[in-house]
């Protein structure tokens, strides 16, 4: 369960409905899952797109990302994502230091976020579980991983 020093987190993963689809000028969607990472305190939302290792490495742009790639070996059946902070007001996404990995076999997730703007610097290791279908017509995640009791979240 929750380590007393660990920030509460919830990760929702959605199967990418546009996987393998081409948009516009050859923009090809390769992410297998899209998702969100919600942190309770401070209230912060991040978005992720989970790719196979090679595709994840190919979209790296910063020297920090290159260091992460060097330190994170390729693993069979594991997907990876860079992490973007999502501003709910402006709907703007800002790349932050860190990454997320998801083992498709064990459903284990590893998340590292270093975001001085939001004052979040933490590493989590949590496991995802299948979600039941939402009955009120809203889009439901296929997988949910958390270290917190979500009924206490607003």
GUKE-220946 format. One record per residue: x, y, z of N, C-alpha, C in turn; residue in three letters. Coordinates in pm, whole numbers, plus 32768, in hexadecimal, padded with zeros to 4 digits. Layout:
N
XYZXYZXYZALA ...
end
This chain:
154
80547F8980008000800080008057807C8000UNK 802580EB802D8069816C802480D38179808FUNK 814E8194806381BA81B880BD8196824180F5UNK 81AA82578176817E82D581B581C1834F8177UNK 8235833D8137827A83AD80F8825B83B98064UNK 820D835F802E81F5835B7F9E817C83AF7F78UNK 818A83FA7F0D811E84497ED780B383ED7E9CUNK 8034840E7EB57FC683BE7E7F7FB883D77DEAUNK 7FA4836A7D9F7FA3836F7D0E7F3A830F7CD7UNK 7EFF83347C657EA482DB7C1D7EC582E47B88UNK 7ED582717B497EF5826B7ABA7E8582227A74UNK 7E5082627A0C7DE5822679BB7E1B8210792EUNK 7E0C819678FB7E3C817578757DC68151781BUNK 7DCA818977A37D638172773E7DA5813676C3UNK 7D6980CD768C7D9D8097760E7D92810475A5UNK 7DFD811675587DFF817F74F27DA88154747CUNK 7D378194746D7CD9817174017D0D81997378UNK 7D7381F273727DA8821F72F17E2B81DA72CFUNK 7E50816F731A7ECE812972FF7ED480FB726FUNK 7F43811A722E7F5880EE71A47F118143713DUNK 7ED881B471677E8F820C710D7EEA827E70E1UNK 7EE082A570647F2E831670317ED78392702EUNK 7F0F8400705D7ECA8482705C7F1C84E87010UNK 7EDD85396FBE7F2185A96F7D7F9A857F6F2EUNK 800885C76F42808285B36EF480D4853E6F2AUNK 809984C76F2880E1844F6F4D80F7843D6FE2UNK 80AE8486703580BA847770C5807883F470ECUNK 80C88396711B809B830E7136809382F871CCUNK 802282CB71FD800B82B6728C8040822C72B5UNK 80A7822A730A80E481AC733280D0818B73C5UNK 809B81E67414808781CA74A2801E815D74B2UNK 803C80FA75057FDE808D751D7F7680B37587UNK 7F9F810575E77F458139764D7F5C81CE765CUNK 7EF1821676797EF782A276A47ECC829F7736UNK 7EF6830377817ECD8301780B7EE183847852UNK 7EB6838478CF7EC883F879257F0083CB79ABUNK 7F4D842279E67F84840E7A6B7F5084827ABFUNK 7F0384637B277ECE84CA7B7F7F1284C07C06UNK 7F4285317C367F8085397CBA7F24858B7D11UNK 7F0A85577D897EA885977DE17EDB861A7E1BUNK 7F5386187E577F8986907E96801C869D7E73UNK 804587097E2F7FEE87727DFA7F9F87407D82UNK 7F2687707D737ECC87437D0A7F0B875F7C81UNK 7F3886F37C3F7F7E87007BC07F56868C7B66UNK 7F4A86AB7AE47F2786447A827F95863D7A19UNK 7FB785C279F4801885A9798A7FD7854E7923UNK 8009855578A77FD984FC783E804D84AA7807UNK 802D843077DF809383D477AB805F838E772EUNK 80BC836676D880A283137664810982A37669UNK 80DC82287678813681B67689815A81767603UNK 81DE817375E78215813F756A826F80C87587UNK 828C8078751F82F4801475308379805E753FUNK 83DF8017756D845F80567591849C80A6751DUNK 84A3806B74A684E380AF7435849A8130740FUNK 8415812B740A83C981A473E783D8820F7453UNK 83DC81E574D383F182417542847982857536UNK 84E182387519856782717508856B82D37493UNK 852482B274288527830673AF84E4838D73C1UNK 848E839D7425844D841F74398492847274A5UNK 8500844074DC854C848C753F8589850874FCUNK 8583857A754385B585F7750A861B863E7561UNK 8619862775E3866F8673763D86E5861F766DUNK 874B866476A087BF861C76D8879685CC7753UNK 873685FE77A3870485B3781686C4852F77EAUNK 86798534777D863B84BA774986A584567719UNK 870F848976DD877B843176AF87BE83EA7726UNK 87CD84307795880683F3780E87A983867841UNK 872783A1784386C6833C787186CD82C17818UNK 86D182D4779586D982637737875682107753UNK 87C58253776C8842820C7788883781B57806UNK 87EB81E7786987E081A278EA876C813E78F1UNK 8712813F788F869E80E5789186AE8082781EUNK 86CE8004783E86E27FA277D3865E7F787793UNK 86697F4B771685F47F1476D185C67E967719UNK 85427E89772685097E14776984987DDE7712UNK 84947D5A770484297D1C76B683A17D3976F6UNK 833E7D5076A582B47D6576D182A37DDC7730UNK 82FC7E3F772682F17EB8777882E17F31771EUNK 82827F8677418268800276F8829D80777749UNK 82BC80E5770482F88159774482B781DA7716UNK 82BB823F776D828682C2774982D983317789UNK 82E583A077428312841D777E8298845877C2UNK 82AC84B97818823E84ED7869822D85837850UNK 81B085AA783A818D86377826812B86647892UNK 814A86D678D280EB87127931807B875178DEUNK 8000873E790B7F8B877178C37F4C87E17915UNK 7F45885778D97F0588C9791A7E7288C778F3UNK 7E1B88B179557D8C88A5793A7D4F89277908UNK 7D89899879307D548A1A79077D738A397875UNK 7DF48A2D78507E1E8A5177C87E1D89D97769UNK 7E0F895F77A17E1688E277557E9F88CE7714UNK 7F058910774B7F8D890777187FD68893775BUNK 8029884E770C807B87DF773E810D880D7741UNK 815087F577B481DB881C77C5822C87A277EDUNK 82938783779F82EA871277BD833087277843UNK 833186C07897837986C3791583E186537915UNK 8442865C796E84A785F379798467857679B5UNK 84878505797A8454848879AD8420842F793FUNK 83EA83BD796983B3835D790A835482FF7954UNK 830C82B2790582B3824B793B82CE81CC78ECUNK 82D3815A793282DC80D978EE826A8081791CUNK 823B802C78C281CA7FD478DD81E97F4A78A5UNK 81F57EE878FE820E7E5D78D581877E1F78B0UNK 81757E00783180F57DCC780080D17D44783BUNK 81357CF67862811A7C71789B80F27C79792DUNK 81447CBA797F812A7CBF7A0F80CD7D317A37UNK 80BA7D9379DE806C7E0D79F680AE7E6A7A5CUNK 81317E567A75817B7EAD7AD081A37F2E7A8AUNK 81987F9C7AD281BC801E7A9D822A805C7AF2UNK 828280A27AB182E980F07AF482DF817D7ABEUNK 82D481DD7B1882C182687AF0832682BE7B3AUNK 836C83127AF083C883727B2C83A283FC7AF8UNK 838484577B53836284E07B2C83BB85407B7CUNK 840185977B33845086027B6D841A86847B32UNK 83C086C37B7B837B873A7B4A838487A97BB3UNK 83F087F97BAE840188637C12839288CB7C0FUNK 835588E37B9C82E889457B938273891B7BEBUNK 8250889B7BE781E288677C39821388357CC2UNK 8294883F7CDA82D188117D5782BB877C7D6EUNK 82CC87307D0282BE869E7D0A8341865F7CDEUNK 837C86117D3683F385C27D1883E0853C7D5EUNK 83B984D67D11839984577D5083A683E67CEBUNK 83B0836C7D2083B282F37CD0834B82947D0CUNK 82FA82587CB6829281FB7CE382A581757C9DUNK 8282810B7CE2827780867CA781F080517CD2UNK 819580487C72810B801E7C8E80DF7FBA7C24UNK 80747F727C4180407F0F7BE27FB67F397BB2UNK 7F9D7F237B327F1C7F447AF57EBF7ECC7AFCUNK 7E407EEB7B017DD87E837B017D6F7EAA7A99UNK 7D2D7E477A5D7CC47E6679FC7C517EB17A3FUNK 7C157F0D79F57BA27F597A277B227F1A79F3UNK 7AB97F287A427A377EFD7A1479FC7F6B79BDUNK 79A77F46796179697FA779067917800C7955UNK 791F8088792A78D280F37968784480EE7932UNK 77E480F2798A775A80E2795E77158166793EUNK 775181D9795D770C82577940773C829778BEUNK 777082497860778D827B77DC781182C477CDUNK 785C82D8783778DC831C782E794782B97802UNK 79AC82EE77C27A1B829A77977A6582657812UNK 7A7681E378187AB781A4788A7B4381757864UNK 7BA1817F78C27C26814978A57C2080B078A3UNK 7C7B807578577C857FE378577CD47FB278D1UNK 7D34800578FE7D887FE079707D94805679D0UNK 7D9E80367A517DAE809B7AB97E1A806C7B19UNK 7E7780C67B3A7EDF80AA7B9E7EDF811C7C02UNK 7EE280FB7C827EE281627CE87F2281307D68UNK 7F4C818D7DBB7F7F816E7E407F2781B17EA9UNK 7EAD81D87E817E5782247EDA7DC781F17ED3UNK 7D77821C7F327CE882017F327CA5826E7EDFUNK 7C76824C7E677C3F82B07E0D7BBA82E77E3AUNK 7B7482A47E947AF382D87EC37B0683587F13UNK 7B7E83717F467B9883EA7F947BBA84617F3CUNK 7BD0844A7EB97BF384B77E5D7B7584FD7E2FUNK 7B81857F7E1F7B0E85CD7DEF7AFE85BE7D5AUNK 
end
